[in-house]
Every structure is written in structure tokens, then in C-alpha cells.
Amino acid sequence: MNLSQVESEFIKIKKCIKSVTHAGQIPSCENLVSLFQKKHFEDEMDNVDEMSMESEIKTLEKLIEDTKEKFL
């Protein structure tokens, strides 16, 4: 797994979530997180990589939940 690529994509998705201006954009952000997870979560990961990836996914999901709350 190329760590710099994962970090770069994580940062881009995080910026995307933070730039949401209306509720209609939230499903697209959720799709990005899902694709990010599918792309980078590998069966051959060691425990450290797996925990790191889970942490990144949880961070993105928390940002989405916070964004959803803004538009309720």
C-alpha cells in the first residue's frame, strides 16, 4: 500500500466533506468514503495498517455525521 497516496486521498475526501454547502452533497461524500475504504482496505494488511485505516474511515464518517447535523 502506498502510504502517501492513501494520505493524499484521505485529505482530499476530508476537504470535500468540509466543503459541503447543502444536504444533497452528503450522499456523494458517503460514496467517496465507501470507495476509499474498498480501494485501500486490503486482506493482507497487518494490524497496525488495519487500525490506521479504520481510524481514518471513522474520522471521515464522523465528519459526515457532523455535516449532516448542520443541515438538519
Beta strands, then each sheet from edge to edge (+ up, - down):
end
